[in-house]
Amino acid sequence: MTEYDVIIMGAGPAGSTIARLTASMGFRVGVLDRKKILGVPLQCAGLISHRITEANVLPDNLILNSVRGAVLHSPSGIKLRVSRKRPEAHVIDRTAYDQYLADLACEAGAELRTGTAVRDFSEATGEVEVNGRTLRASVLVDARGQVAIRDKYPARQFLVRFRDQEMDTDFVDLRVDSRLSPGFLWRIPLDEKTARVGAFGHHKNLKDLIKGFISDLSTDFRIMESHHGFIPEPDPDMELVGGRCIRIGDAAGQVKPTTGGGIVLASRAAHVAAEVIQMALEDDMGLLENYQEVCRKLYMAEMKNQMRVQRTFRILSDEDLDHIFLKMKEYGAEEIISRYGDMDIQTPLIMEFLKSGLLFRIIPSIISRKVASIWK
Ligand SMILES: Cc1cc2nc3c(=O)[nH]c(=O)nc-3n(C[C@H](O)[C@H](O)[C@H](O)COP(=O)(O)OP(=O)(O)OC[C@H]3O[C@@H](n4cnc5c(N)ncnc54)[C@H](O)[C@@H]3O)c2cc1C
């Protein structure tokens, strides 16, 4: 039986980052991924905040574009434009990023086996069944992504060439739609002509919704690629440690409830996980439990606030959303969002909306009691 200190199931950003960190600590690390080619097919819009560089490595050559703002579209086409002076987020080559992070893990000493699906594993014994063989480790890491999660949103994305316009590559377009809420539609430019256009949410025909969005943006376009995937529904109460196994990334529901983005959060959690694993392996396996507590401190308050935003969106009709957009324009919310808005940390903006009373000035009065019960 092959023995490791750590076996990591899944070589996405979460798995490869924790593999790099633990291998650098000198542990014997095995990484298993069922994919033959990591990062393929593409299942990501690849938009990550500038904070990624605090949490992980990101070489410049994998940045396809950088954006500093967003045009927010209401269902009937009312637009709000929010921006910062400096780039807020990067649009990355996600496939290459997965491969890059895995290469770094291997350089640090991790042993990567691609085309190796985990069939079964035991949190109690640390045994992992692959291709008719059994591997064993002192610590297992479940980084299998959304496949490990029961409740998730379907997501779909097209790569689109816009022939009739030059996009402003500094801005992404985001459209809200009550049929998707709390999901939404996005257009993320890679260059002046090409963009990733997609949506997530519980809707049975995401394809048509996205095509409708594209047609509203352009009369002459070509869809070049189509991909689909899933985004976990966040579950702040999920158990992150079971026996000798810890969960990380999408497999742990570590995604931002409002945007579905998970790369920065997974990268942060990987640092916590690596430290906890080191303590557990060098000292006492019981210390693995600390992972859950530290992770919860890291993101729980923010996640809960974002989940309240989600719950608010769920009760809004298209008419409510249009009303809110109009009111936001009237009350200068573009400026407030530009000042306090943040892709990752949304609590300051939420607090500003609450503190100033703006939230209850922009929502239709008929739903104010329902909304108040969410924010009490
Ligand atoms: C359409 C779409 C758009 C998105 N856009 C963004 C975005 O713009 N920004 C952002 O931050 N996030 C985005 N996300 C979310 C982001 O992709 C995830 O949060 C991120 O990939 C999580 O990383 P991970 O390592 O936890 O999981 P994954 O990247 O899913 O990696 C899991 C790995 O585990 C492997 N695996 C699964 N099962 C097994 C098994 N049985 N045995 C072995 N290996 C297995 C898989 O092959 C995969 O390589 C998007 C998601 C979707 C679907």
PDBQT file of the ligand as one rigid body, heavy atoms in Angstrom, charges set to zero:
ROOT
HETATM    1  C1  LIG A 401     -19.487  28.967 -14.683  1.00  0.00    +0.000 C 
HETATM    2  C2  LIG A 401     -18.676  29.241 -13.454  1.00  0.00    +0.000 A 
HETATM    3  C3  LIG A 401     -18.068  30.485 -13.327  1.00  0.00    +0.000 A 
HETATM    4  C4  LIG A 401     -17.287  30.774 -12.205  1.00  0.00    +0.000 A 
HETATM    5  N1  LIG A 401     -16.651  31.976 -12.144  1.00  0.00    +0.000 NA
HETATM    6  C5  LIG A 401     -15.846  32.254 -11.103  1.00  0.00    +0.000 A 
HETATM    7  C6  LIG A 401     -15.122  33.472 -11.062  1.00  0.00    +0.000 A 
HETATM    8  O1  LIG A 401     -15.217  34.311 -11.960  1.00  0.00    +0.000 OA
HETATM    9  N2  LIG A 401     -14.314  33.713  -9.986  1.00  0.00    +0.000 N 
HETATM   10  C7  LIG A 401     -14.185  32.796  -8.970  1.00  0.00    +0.000 A 
HETATM   11  O2  LIG A 401     -13.453  33.056  -7.994  1.00  0.00    +0.000 OA
HETATM   12  N3  LIG A 401     -14.835  31.615  -9.001  1.00  0.00    +0.000 NA
HETATM   13  C8  LIG A 401     -15.655  31.322 -10.041  1.00  0.00    +0.000 A 
HETATM   14  N4  LIG A 401     -16.318  30.122 -10.092  1.00  0.00    +0.000 N 
HETATM   15  C9  LIG A 401     -16.112  29.186  -8.975  1.00  0.00    +0.000 C 
HETATM   16  C10 LIG A 401     -14.739  28.549  -9.052  1.00  0.00    +0.000 C 
HETATM   17  O3  LIG A 401     -14.579  27.914 -10.289  1.00  0.00    +0.000 OA
HETATM   18  C11 LIG A 401     -14.601  27.551  -7.903  1.00  0.00    +0.000 C 
HETATM   19  O4  LIG A 401     -14.903  28.201  -6.690  1.00  0.00    +0.000 OA
HETATM   20  C12 LIG A 401     -13.176  26.981  -7.840  1.00  0.00    +0.000 C 
HETATM   21  O5  LIG A 401     -12.887  26.233  -8.976  1.00  0.00    +0.000 OA
HETATM   22  C13 LIG A 401     -13.035  26.111  -6.603  1.00  0.00    +0.000 C 
HETATM   23  O6  LIG A 401     -11.796  25.476  -6.615  1.00  0.00    +0.000 OA
HETATM   24  P1  LIG A 401     -11.639  24.016  -6.002  1.00  0.00    +0.000 P 
HETATM   25  O7  LIG A 401     -10.209  23.677  -6.112  1.00  0.00    +0.000 OA
HETATM   26  O8  LIG A 401     -12.307  23.953  -4.688  1.00  0.00    +0.000 OA
HETATM   27  O9  LIG A 401     -12.525  23.079  -6.941  1.00  0.00    +0.000 OA
HETATM   28  P2  LIG A 401     -12.355  22.739  -8.499  1.00  0.00    +0.000 P 
HETATM   29  O10 LIG A 401     -11.677  23.832  -9.202  1.00  0.00    +0.000 OA
HETATM   30  O11 LIG A 401     -13.689  22.310  -8.964  1.00  0.00    +0.000 OA
HETATM   31  O12 LIG A 401     -11.370  21.490  -8.502  1.00  0.00    +0.000 OA
HETATM   32  C14 LIG A 401     -11.812  20.230  -8.061  1.00  0.00    +0.000 C 
HETATM   33  C15 LIG A 401     -10.944  19.174  -8.731  1.00  0.00    +0.000 C 
HETATM   34  O13 LIG A 401     -11.304  17.908  -8.163  1.00  0.00    +0.000 OA
HETATM   35  C16 LIG A 401     -11.302  16.951  -9.191  1.00  0.00    +0.000 C 
HETATM   36  N5  LIG A 401     -12.158  15.832  -8.808  1.00  0.00    +0.000 N 
HETATM   37  C17 LIG A 401     -13.517  15.813  -8.664  1.00  0.00    +0.000 A 
HETATM   38  N6  LIG A 401     -13.926  14.585  -8.286  1.00  0.00    +0.000 NA
HETATM   39  C18 LIG A 401     -12.810  13.812  -8.193  1.00  0.00    +0.000 A 
HETATM   40  C19 LIG A 401     -12.591  12.463  -7.855  1.00  0.00    +0.000 A 
HETATM   41  N7  LIG A 401     -13.574  11.620  -7.526  1.00  0.00    +0.000 N 
HETATM   42  N8  LIG A 401     -11.316  11.994  -7.880  1.00  0.00    +0.000 NA
HETATM   43  C20 LIG A 401     -10.285  12.799  -8.205  1.00  0.00    +0.000 A 
HETATM   44  N9  LIG A 401     -10.447  14.106  -8.547  1.00  0.00    +0.000 NA
HETATM   45  C21 LIG A 401     -11.689  14.592  -8.530  1.00  0.00    +0.000 A 
HETATM   46  C22 LIG A 401     -11.836  17.712 -10.401  1.00  0.00    +0.000 C 
HETATM   47  O14 LIG A 401     -11.453  17.058 -11.600  1.00  0.00    +0.000 OA
HETATM   48  C23 LIG A 401     -11.193  19.079 -10.231  1.00  0.00    +0.000 C 
HETATM   49  O15 LIG A 401      -9.973  19.180 -10.920  1.00  0.00    +0.000 OA
HETATM   50  C24 LIG A 401     -17.115  29.805 -11.183  1.00  0.00    +0.000 A 
HETATM   51  C25 LIG A 401     -17.738  28.556 -11.298  1.00  0.00    +0.000 A 
HETATM   52  C26 LIG A 401     -18.514  28.283 -12.421  1.00  0.00    +0.000 A 
HETATM   53  C27 LIG A 401     -19.162  26.926 -12.530  1.00  0.00    +0.000 C 
ENDROOT
TORSDOF 0
